[in-house]
Amino acid sequence: MGEVKVPSNVYYGATTVRGIENFPISGLRFPRDFIRALALIKLSAAKANVQLGLLDAKKGGAIVSAAKEVMEGALYDQFPLDIFQTGSGTMTNINMNEVLANRAVELLGGKRGDKKLVHPNDDVNMAQSTNDVFPTSIHVSAAEAIERKLIPSLKVLAETLERKTHEFEDAVKAGRTHLQDAVPVTLGQEFGGYASMIRHGIKRAKRAGDALLELPLGGTAVGTGLNADPRYAELAVREINRLTGLSFRKAENTFESMQGKDACVEASGELKTIAVSLMKITNDLRLLNSGPRTGLGEIDMPATEPGSSIMPGKVNPVIPEALNLVAAQVIGYDAAITVCGALGQLELNIMMPVIAYDLLQSIEILANGSKVLAEKCVSGITADRKRLWDYADRSLMVVTAVTPHIGYDNAAKVAKKAIAENKSIRQVILEEKLLSKEKLDAILDLKKMTKGGRA
């Protein structure tokens, strides 16, 4: 392939340089979580191979030390490759092999590039192929990110919404279906629905993490395990579990786990559902906050920044809007992951770098966005209780509670007359003498209506 110039101050080698030159496409790099997981796998592999007597203990120890440095983020700048590259992620796997080999050589007192001391393929990549290591890195990094980032953030949001559920439990308001008047609810009941969505989202996040616990490590090139000791994968996975605190296991069928990316597609689908819930919640918050004079104006959000460069005093619901953007992006990532998952061909999926990036980005922005929504928006929401009550009292659909007493047809006539004459349901029923004032007062108890049943 000819010679390439490798800078003297880097740990990567010629193959990484070729990757830099061949793929100047997006400037998007693999996230730190992915690089950390890849180094963790190299560390676990080295320990397993030392334990099996296949790798020299000094070499193995140096590889482990170098991998720990990468895991701690010290050498992140040594992984410059674009995510749009060879579909197996080979360039990034080799990038890691080169960096760990050269750093291990230094730790052993040698000079970078001395392959006799530590070889990137023979030593760092022993018993491995990009084809089993790269998807293992996807699973490990995504499962860790879900456990460490996404689930805690969703819990913060759920708890914040639950506090508002209790705070607003007595705030009666007009319900709305089809954006039209409906029977009364409480603001607390609305927020309780939101909290439940996020609690369900936590369960979905856990399912997403569980889907990723099977690892194809040990399958090497095509799933057969060629060039790997039969005991290697179990030892390496055991070390991965020790380092992550999670419960990974060797895939039941390495051919399936390398040919397809169904686990990633499944996990992404769960993340997309969480995004859909967030889109619904934040759109509702924007509607409830609309105004302040010409919208619903039922809640007030904390003011976080000026809303206009031309309209003085304008304040926009910027945090919910940001979450709308997050949700849209996650839905888009899921569509891309779905297409990538469908493009597995014969013994390998060749769309893995994009799957890795999109899955980890989905987790990252959902986690960060959920926490921001909780802390900068939901926690500071207040209710305009007078406006809530006024809307509920004038809602035409309180006539629903009267229907069992005067019949559906009469109730419909009452509603139509109330609209035509701009009167309340109470006024029309009393004018038509359909019910006594005492009975009507008992039926049109707005608070009681929010508890269901028949007056």
Disulfide bonds with the S-S distance in Angstrom:
none
